[in-house]
Amino acid sequence: MLDINCQYKSVEVSGKKEINMKFYKPKSLLELFETSEKIEGKKYFLAGGTDINVQIKNGMIKDEPIIFLNHLTELKNILQSDNHIIIGALTSFSEILESELLKNKLPFFQNSLKNFASPLIQTTATIGGNIANGSPTADIVPLLLILDAKLKLFSKSKLREVPISEFYLGYKKFILKRNEIIGAVLIPENAETGYETFYKKIGSRKALYIAKLAIAGLKKISNNKIEEIKLAVGSLNEYPRRLFKVEEYLKNKLVNEIDFADVEHFLQKEITPITDLRSDKEYRYRVCINLIRTFLNQ
Amino acid sequence: MNINFTLNKKSVTIDVDPMKRLLDILREDFRLLGTKESCGEGECGACTVLLDGKPVTSCLVNAVHIDGKEVMTSEGIAKEPIGKLLIDCFDETNAVQCGFCFPGFLVTSYHYVKTDGEKNLNKIKKALSGNICRCTGYQKIFESVMLACERKPLMNANER
């Protein structure tokens, strides 16, 4: 194993500051877990680096050890197994956007990611990184939530599958145990088949924006009656969230009989809207209700 | 750590901190000053280079990520036939004013003209959406890339 202990010069706007950092580049997954177990205290796993480099620049990451992952090609793949599409955690967004398999099986999922960051970021950013960075505004998560995706979590002695709706516990808090990583994302191959689909990302620019609000939905309506509905939001709550209570309320209702005051009531029960530099909670709340209305009426 | 990579078609080896940004490696270790730093957060595209043929913001790429890979900067692209074509087109349409964003636009446009090259304004806008210009405006930049797409078929087949 390459165990590098060296000085890293962190460049700041005001000048240069030298920080001691410890780095590890494990040769295999097994070595990764052995290394990870030996490190006490806080550590970071580096995938594409598009979030971590910004956090280093802003001084949010100081001298914690960093374990490099991106060279582990076994986690960089899109394949089909049984009834699932499996996307390795280190697969980049440009690989997702170029995948023929996804184009055939999950075109709505693939098309919805076209506005993810910019083409320059899509080349390096990874699906696992987008999930594990834990941002409330992670673009891919609302889509994975409505597609009933599961995460395959790897540790030294165990593999387990967790629905992505159970992965987040709070702001940047996960169900992950110590020394456990996201290995892959599993999406049922027919997850979007037969549904009417909806994805809207609201921002201040046409390109390269971080969402003020993102909403993803799937519905099956026949004779004006909502037979099935799945809704998920990003940037509204402390973590992207599936709206199970709103779904439950809407199911089996006639579209023209929906009382949106009731929708708001159920939304309030499961969401605590956030206010940040991009937008405030009142705006986010209102837009969310309006977009649910748009989706149901379209 | 020692890393090996191809820089503008030449094989190079350096001993470098694994987290050092590709942007700083290019500017400090190789004195390739065409690659600019502006936002340092991947939002402006001034530091764009090609990594294994694809455009990336070099401020978000670490030394450890370029080991064994191919890096092409604006300096390398300026020597390529399509790079030269683009520089002429940017010149003709007066698309460069202060010039700070230009190397980044050159790299991203090069990738578009080389790999796609369709004279399609929407596709060009999408391809260049990660690069920001704050003075000339985008209209002339789009015009110059459209012009390059128009002229590409006139080039010798081995240069395209």
Interface residues (C-beta under 8 A of the other chain):
Chain A: L2 I4 C6 Q7 Y8 K9 V11 M21 F23 K25 L46 G48 G49 T50 N53 V54 I56 K57 I66 F68 N70 H71 S94 A117 S118 P119 L120 I121 T123 T124 K206 A207 L208
Chain B: M1 D17 P18 M19 K20 R21 D24 G40 E41 G42 E43 G45 T48 L51 K54 P55 V56 T57 C59 L60 V61 N62 V64 H65 D67 T108 K126 A127 S129 G130 N131
